[in-house]
Amino acid sequence: MGTWHKDPDVEQALIRLNDALCSWERATGRESTLILVPHIRDEKIVISQSGKPLPLDSDLEPELMLANAMSARKRNE
């Protein structure tokens, strides 16, 4: 099983997506938060911020991460 997803093809797609976001964000100075919450608990929640995977052993729940990302978006409007 992969780090992010049970399916190896989806795992590789998520890695490529994260790598592409990281490169794009470095080139543009932009930031983003990527959150994938599977509906079944046998798969991990994936959170990546500014192109860097975040460990899920932090105290921040995905809902709080989303709220933080939305607050940052509002500040930058």
Buried (B, 14 or more C-beta within 10 A) or exposed (E): EBEBBEEEEBBEEBBEBBEEBBEEBEEEEEBBBBBBEEEEEEBBBBBBBBBEBBEEEEEEEBEEBBEEBEEEEEEEE
